[in-house]
Amino acid sequence: MTNPAYPPMIVMGVSGCGKSTVGQKLASRLGLAFIDGDDLHPKSNKDKMAAGHPLNDDDRRPWLETIGEALAASVAAGIPAIIACSALKRSYRDLLRSCEPDTVFVHLSGSPELIQSRLDERSHEYMPPTLLASQLNTLEAIASDEAAVEVEVSLSPDEIVAVVALHLDSV
């Protein structure tokens, strides 16, 4: 069952904040489609990160365009998507909104220490824990004019989903 009453969403934040887990759970709860943005990275981006090098704006742009196209296609199909995507900079979020203006951003935020501890405990196909600092340096806070909800990652994934669902139902 799908629910086009909800907007398309980007679950955003730095690596290790739980974007994929929360995105999947949120999509399931709201009856929306889920796409993991990691799956949309070109091989060159994955190789660069696997080698321990952070992506730059030129690396990210084609990936963000692909994500924006996926958002727009999901809305056109009547099944708004929730996509896990770091969306670290305002300019990245603006690019995504240019593809689908009704996009809501769910920013999963937490202390660098908590996120680093999570990264240290997991193995990722191409994102080494050493790149967290570069992501934190790139991250730009959500501005007051952006459609977004910010949730602390010290909550459990189910608690985060409940907070986001409550926010969506109240707007």
ZAMARGU-4260 file (C-alpha; in steps of 0.2 Angstrom, whole numbers, plus 5000, padded with zeros to 4 digits):
<rodrens>
0) 5000/5000/5000 | 5007/5017/4995 | 5002/5034/5003 | 5005/5049/4991 | 4998/5060/5005
5) 5016/5061/5011 | 5029/5071/5003 | 5045/5064/4995 | 5059/5064/5008 | 5078/5063/5010
10) 5084/5056/5026 | 5101/5065/5027 | 5116/5066/5038 | 5134/5061/5039 | 5139/5043/5037
15) 5135/5032/5051 | 5120/5042/5057 | 5107/5028/5052 | 5100/5035/5036 | 5097/5018/5028
20) 5090/5010/5043 | 5078/5025/5047 | 5074/5027/5029 | 5068/5009/5027 | 5058/5009/5043
25) 5050/5026/5039 | 5045/5021/5022 | 5038/5005/5029 | 5028/5014/5042 | 5021/5028/5030
30) 5018/5016/5015 | 5031/5024/5004 | 5045/5018/4993 | 5063/5017/4999 | 5079/5020/4989
35) 5096/5019/4997 | 5106/5033/4989 | 5122/5023/4991 | 5116/5012/4977 | 5115/5027/4965
40) 5134/5032/4967 | 5144/5030/4952 | 5158/5017/4953 | 5171/5032/4952 | 5164/5039/4968
45) 5164/5022/4977 | 5182/5019/4972 | 5187/5037/4978 | 5179/5035/4995 | 5186/5017/4997
50) 5203/5024/4994 | 5200/5036/5008 | 5197/5052/4998 | 5182/5063/5002 | 5171/5067/4987
55) 5170/5085/4981 | 5156/5095/4974 | 5160/5089/4956 | 5160/5071/4962 | 5143/5073/4970
60) 5134/5083/4957 | 5130/5069/4945 | 5125/5058/4960 | 5113/5071/4967 | 5106/5074/4950
65) 5102/5055/4949 | 5094/5056/4966 | 5084/5071/4961 | 5078/5062/4946 | 5073/5047/4956
70) 5063/5058/4968 | 5054/5066/4954 | 5050/5050/4945 | 5043/5043/4961 | 5031/5057/4963
75) 5026/5056/4945 | 5022/5037/4948 | 5011/5042/4963 | 5023/5033/4975 | 5034/5046/4984
80) 5051/5040/4989 | 5061/5041/5004 | 5079/5042/4999 | 5094/5040/5011 | 5107/5053/5005
85) 5119/5063/5015 | 5113/5080/5007 | 5127/5089/5017 | 5126/5106/5010 | 5112/5118/5007
90) 5117/5119/4988 | 5115/5100/4987 | 5098/5101/4995 | 5093/5115/4984 | 5098/5104/4969
95) 5087/5090/4975 | 5072/5102/4978 | 5074/5109/4960 | 5070/5092/4955 | 5056/5089/4967
100) 5051/5105/4976 | 5040/5097/4990 | 5055/5087/4996 | 5056/5086/5015 | 5073/5083/5023
105) 5074/5072/5039 | 5091/5077/5046 | 5098/5064/5058 | 5111/5073/5069 | 5121/5068/5084
110) 5138/5070/5092 | 5153/5067/5082 | 5159/5055/5096 | 5143/5044/5095 | 5143/5043/5076
115) 5162/5039/5076 | 5158/5025/5088 | 5145/5018/5076 | 5156/5019/5062 | 5170/5010/5071
120) 5158/4996/5074 | 5152/4993/5056 | 5160/4988/5040 | 5154/4998/5024 | 5157/4993/5006
125) 5167/5009/5002 | 5165/5022/5016 | 5179/5021/5029 | 5176/5029/5046 | 5191/5040/5042
130) 5180/5051/5031 | 5168/5056/5045 | 5178/5072/5049 | 5177/5078/5030 | 5158/5075/5031
135) 5156/5085/5047 | 5167/5099/5040 | 5156/5099/5024 | 5139/5098/5034 | 5129/5114/5033
140) 5114/5116/5046 | 5097/5115/5040 | 5090/5133/5037 | 5074/5140/5044 | 5067/5141/5027
145) 5070/5123/5022 | 5056/5110/5024 | 5064/5099/5037 | 5064/5090/5053 | 5080/5087/5063
150) 5081/5071/5075 | 5094/5066/5087 | 5102/5050/5083 | 5104/5045/5101 | 5086/5039/5099
155) 5082/5022/5093 | 5077/5020/5075 | 5059/5016/5080 | 5059/5032/5091 | 5066/5042/5076
160) 5052/5036/5065 | 5039/5040/5078 | 5045/5058/5079 | 5046/5060/5061 | 5029/5053/5058
165) 5022/5064/5072 | 5030/5079/5063 | 5023/5075/5046 | 5005/5072/5053 | 5006/5089/5062
170) 5010/5100/5047
</rodrens>
